[in-house]
Amino acid sequence: MSDESLSYEQARTELAEVVGRLEQGGGSLEESLALWERGEKLADICQKWLDNARERIDTARAARATE
């Protein structure tokens, strides 16, 4: 599955797992950097979903206000 096809819930769940692994520590610097980069990508995916949801809500509210 490509990153673009992840749902918000899938990205959020994986992000929580990445954060947990980073908090546990014990990995090499290279592994930690790879996890950090993955976490950043997942956070961006989640933010895009949230931004889209906010836009849809704002559009719906504006449509109701003009009725």
N, C-alpha and C positions, 0 to 999 in steps of 0.2 A: 504494500500500500504506500503510495507516495504521500509526502507531507501535506500536499494540497488537498488530498481527499480525506484527511483526518477530520472527524467531527470535533466539536468543542470538547465534548466529554472525553473522547479518546486522547486528545492533546493534553487536557488537564490532568487526566490520570497518569499519563506517561511523565508529565512534568513533575507531578508529586513523587513519582518513583525516582526520577533523576535527582530531585532535591534530597530525598531520603538517602540515596547512595552517596551524595556529596557530603551530607551531614555526618554519615558514618565514618567517612575518611578511609584511610588504609590503602587507597589505591596510589598508583604512581602519579607523578605530576602530569604526564601525558594523558593518562586515563581521566584524571580530574579535569583537564582542559577540554577533552573530548566531551565529557559529560556537561560541562559548563556551556560549550557551544551548542550541544543538543538542547539543553534547557532554554537557551536564548531563542532558538528556532521555535520551540514549542510555545514559549511565552508570546512570541510574535503571532503565531497561529491563533492562540487564544484571544489575543488583543484584536485581531482582525475580525474574529467571530463576534466579539463584544461590540466593536465599532459598528459592524453591520446591523447587529440587533438594535443598537441605539438609533441608528439611522432609520430603520424600519419603524421603530416606535415613534420617532419624531415625525416621520411622514404620515403615519396613521393619525397622530394627534392633530397635525396641521389640516388633514383632510376633514376630520371631525369638526374642527373649529370653523371651517368654511361652510359647513352644512346649514 
